[in-house]
Amino acid sequence: MRFAALSLSLTLCAAPALGEISSAKFTQPTQRYAHGVLGDTTEYGGLEMTYSDHGGVKTATIILPQNHVFEDLTPRLADIDGDGSPEVIVIETDVKRGAALAVYDENGKRAETPHIGSSHRWLAPVGIADFDGDGTIDVAYIDRPHLAKTLRVWSFKNNKLTEVANLRGLTNHRIGDDFISGGVRMCGGAPEMITVDAGWSRIMSTAIENGQLVSTGIGPFKGQRSLKRALTC
């Protein structure tokens, strides 16, 4: 098994709370995986995280093996384990097995979903929230938004991501777009996942009810402005 390398550097400056990741960015642009789903063939081989440590700020750098890339737009910071400090959530692709959703902190990879299973197969994150109301944080993505168009929700518990629900017929990305459509809104006290239907005709709101994903059409899709309006309730 091949693992990502981890390096550390120290910069003395004002620091946030001890052990808290304050920023993350992709590094080492590469063209070793020519999928181009986000509009070009440049992906990333490195992830740099800045975090506090005993009065200073350290930088942890993840270097992926040659058969992996970060096939993503930007790292997402969210407190997924409930310890008060954010982790980093990214799309990590195996060049032969496709994309997975991975969780990192300054010590390395914490968890990841299974890779989709074949090359040039991708996923598009929807959002991060406690979607099922059980007190633990979940992550949601569209599995193969151009093919399978399946919403999947995974719960983070005990350093593992476990799938808790899925539903076909939804998407949030078109091939070549350098952005992901939709997101998460809080309108009635519970998080709702905002995507479009498989045919890009209706804006859909999806929530977990009694352990099942339930989708409701909330209006016609008329471009990104209509989705932005839907996200603001």
C-alpha positions as CSV (number, residue, x, y, z in Angstrom):
1,M,0.0,0.0,0.0
2,R,1.3,3.5,-0.9
3,F,0.7,6.4,1.5
4,A,0.9,10.2,1.1
5,A,4.0,11.8,2.6
6,L,3.7,14.3,5.4
7,S,6.1,17.2,6.0
8,L,6.1,19.9,8.6
9,S,7.6,23.5,8.8
10,L,7.4,26.0,11.6
11,T,6.8,29.8,11.3
12,L,6.8,31.9,14.5
13,C,3.9,34.3,14.5
14,A,0.6,35.0,16.2
15,A,-1.4,31.8,16.4
16,P,-5.0,30.7,16.7
17,A,-6.2,28.2,19.3
18,L,-3.8,25.3,19.8
19,G,-4.2,22.6,17.2
20,E,-6.7,24.5,15.0
21,I,-6.3,24.4,11.3
22,S,-6.7,28.0,10.0
23,S,-6.3,27.5,6.3
24,A,-5.7,25.0,3.6
25,K,-4.7,25.1,-0.1
26,F,-3.8,22.7,-2.9
27,T,-0.2,22.8,-4.1
28,Q,1.9,21.0,-6.8
29,P,-0.2,21.4,-9.9
30,T,0.1,18.4,-12.1
31,Q,-1.3,17.0,-15.4
32,R,-0.6,13.4,-14.6
33,Y,-4.3,12.6,-14.7
34,A,-6.0,14.0,-17.8
35,H,-9.6,13.8,-16.9
36,G,-10.5,17.5,-17.3
37,V,-13.9,17.3,-15.6
38,L,-13.5,20.8,-14.1
39,G,-12.6,22.4,-17.4
40,D,-8.9,21.8,-17.6
41,T,-6.4,19.0,-17.1
42,T,-4.5,20.5,-14.1
43,E,-5.1,18.7,-10.8
44,Y,-3.0,18.8,-7.6
45,G,-0.4,16.6,-6.0
46,G,-0.1,18.4,-2.7
47,L,-2.2,19.8,0.2
48,E,-0.9,22.4,2.5
49,M,-2.5,23.1,5.9
50,T,-1.7,25.9,8.3
51,Y,-2.4,25.2,12.0
52,S,-1.5,26.5,15.5
53,D,1.1,24.8,17.7
54,H,2.4,26.0,21.1
55,G,2.7,29.7,20.3
56,G,3.5,29.4,16.6
57,V,2.0,28.4,13.3
58,K,3.0,25.2,11.6
59,T,2.5,24.1,8.0
60,A,1.7,20.4,7.3
61,T,2.1,19.4,3.7
62,I,0.5,16.2,2.2
63,I,2.3,14.9,-0.9
64,L,0.2,12.3,-2.7
65,P,1.7,9.3,-4.4
66,Q,2.0,9.4,-8.2
67,N,-1.2,7.4,-8.7
68,H,-3.3,9.9,-6.7
69,V,-4.4,13.5,-7.3
70,F,-6.6,16.1,-5.6
71,E,-9.3,16.4,-8.4
72,D,-11.0,19.4,-6.7
73,L,-11.5,23.1,-6.7
74,T,-10.5,24.1,-3.2
75,P,-10.2,22.3,0.2
76,R,-13.2,22.6,2.6
77,L,-12.7,23.4,6.3
78,A,-15.3,22.0,8.7
79,D,-15.4,20.5,12.2
80,I,-16.4,17.1,11.2
81,D,-15.4,15.3,14.4
82,G,-17.0,17.8,16.9
83,D,-13.8,18.7,18.7
84,G,-14.1,22.4,18.0
85,S,-11.3,22.5,15.4
86,P,-11.9,22.1,11.7
87,E,-10.7,19.2,9.5
88,V,-10.1,19.5,5.7
89,I,-12.4,17.7,3.3
90,V,-11.2,17.1,-0.3
91,I,-11.8,15.1,-3.4
92,E,-8.9,12.6,-3.8
93,T,-8.8,10.5,-7.0
94,D,-7.0,7.3,-7.6
95,V,-6.0,7.3,-11.3
96,K,-7.3,3.8,-11.8
97,R,-10.2,3.7,-9.3
98,G,-11.7,7.2,-9.6
99,A,-12.7,9.7,-7.0
100,A,-13.3,9.4,-3.2
101,L,-14.1,12.0,-0.5
102,A,-11.3,12.2,2.0
103,V,-10.9,13.9,5.4
104,Y,-7.5,15.2,6.5
105,D,-6.0,17.0,9.5
106,E,-2.5,18.2,10.3
107,N,-1.5,14.6,11.1
108,G,-2.6,13.1,7.8
109,K,-5.6,11.3,6.4
110,R,-8.4,10.6,8.9
111,A,-10.9,8.8,6.7
112,E,-12.2,8.4,3.2
113,T,-15.1,7.0,1.3
114,P,-14.5,4.1,-1.1
115,H,-13.2,5.1,-4.5
116,I,-15.9,5.0,-7.2
117,G,-14.2,2.0,-8.9
118,S,-12.8,3.0,-12.3
119,S,-10.8,5.8,-13.9
120,H,-12.4,9.0,-15.0
121,R,-15.3,8.7,-12.5
122,W,-15.8,11.7,-10.2
123,L,-18.0,13.0,-7.4
124,A,-19.1,16.5,-6.6
125,P,-19.6,17.6,-2.9
126,V,-22.9,19.1,-1.9
127,G,-22.2,20.1,1.7
128,I,-21.4,19.2,5.3
129,A,-23.9,19.2,8.2
130,D,-25.8,17.0,10.6
131,F,-28.3,15.9,8.0
132,D,-30.0,13.2,9.9
133,G,-30.2,15.0,13.3
134,D,-28.3,12.4,15.3
135,G,-25.7,14.8,16.6
136,T,-22.8,13.7,14.4
137,I,-21.6,15.5,11.2
138,D,-22.4,14.1,7.8
139,V,-21.0,14.8,4.3
140,A,-23.0,14.7,1.1
141,Y,-21.9,14.4,-2.5
142,I,-23.3,13.5,-5.9
143,D,-21.7,10.3,-7.1
144,R,-20.9,10.6,-10.8
145,P,-23.0,13.8,-11.4
146,H,-22.8,13.2,-15.2
147,L,-23.6,9.5,-15.1
148,A,-25.1,7.8,-12.0
149,K,-26.5,11.1,-10.6
150,T,-26.8,9.7,-7.1
151,L,-26.8,11.7,-3.9
152,R,-24.9,9.9,-1.1
153,V,-24.7,10.9,2.5
154,W,-22.0,9.7,4.8
155,S,-21.7,10.0,8.6
156,F,-18.3,10.5,10.3
157,K,-18.0,8.4,13.4
158,N,-15.0,6.8,15.0
159,N,-12.7,8.0,12.3
160,K,-14.7,6.3,9.6
161,L,-17.2,7.5,7.0
162,T,-20.2,5.3,6.8
163,E,-23.0,5.7,4.1
164,V,-26.3,6.4,5.7
165,A,-28.6,7.2,2.7
166,N,-28.6,7.5,-1.0
167,L,-31.0,8.7,-3.7
168,R,-30.8,8.6,-7.5
169,G,-31.9,11.3,-10.0
170,L,-30.0,14.4,-8.7
171,T,-27.0,16.3,-9.9
172,N,-24.9,19.4,-9.3
173,H,-22.3,19.6,-12.0
174,R,-21.9,19.7,-15.8
175,I,-18.7,18.5,-17.5
176,G,-16.4,21.4,-18.0
177,D,-17.9,23.7,-15.3
178,D,-15.2,25.1,-13.0
179,F,-17.8,25.3,-10.2
180,I,-20.2,23.0,-8.4
181,S,-23.8,24.0,-8.3
182,G,-26.1,24.2,-5.3
183,G,-25.2,23.6,-1.7
184,V,-26.8,23.4,1.7
185,R,-29.4,25.8,3.3
186,M,-31.1,26.1,6.7
187,C,-34.6,27.3,6.2
188,G,-36.8,25.4,8.6
189,G,-34.4,24.4,11.4
190,A,-32.9,21.3,9.5
191,P,-30.3,21.3,6.7
192,E,-31.5,20.8,3.2
193,M,-29.4,19.8,0.3
194,I,-30.0,21.9,-2.8
195,T,-29.2,20.4,-6.2
196,V,-31.1,20.0,-9.5
197,D,-32.9,17.1,-11.0
198,A,-31.1,14.8,-13.4
199,G,-32.5,16.7,-16.4
200,W,-31.4,20.1,-15.2
201,S,-35.0,21.4,-15.3
202,R,-36.0,21.6,-11.6
203,I,-34.3,22.8,-8.4
204,M,-34.5,20.1,-5.8
205,S,-34.4,20.3,-2.0
206,T,-33.5,17.0,-0.3
207,A,-33.6,16.2,3.4
208,I,-33.4,13.0,5.5
209,E,-36.7,12.0,7.0
210,N,-37.0,8.9,9.1
211,G,-33.7,7.7,7.7
212,Q,-34.6,8.2,4.1
213,L,-33.7,10.9,1.6
214,V,-36.8,12.8,0.4
215,S,-36.6,15.3,-2.5
216,T,-39.0,18.1,-3.2
217,G,-39.1,20.3,-6.3
218,I,-38.9,24.0,-5.2
219,G,-38.9,25.7,-8.6
220,P,-37.6,25.7,-12.1
221,F,-33.9,25.7,-12.8
222,K,-33.0,28.9,-14.7
223,G,-29.3,29.1,-14.3
224,Q,-27.0,29.8,-11.3
225,R,-29.0,32.8,-10.1
226,S,-32.0,30.7,-9.5
227,L,-29.9,28.3,-7.4
228,K,-28.4,31.1,-5.4
229,R,-32.0,32.4,-4.7
230,A,-33.0,28.9,-3.5
231,L,-30.0,28.8,-1.2
232,T,-31.2,31.9,0.6
233,C,-34.7,30.4,1.2
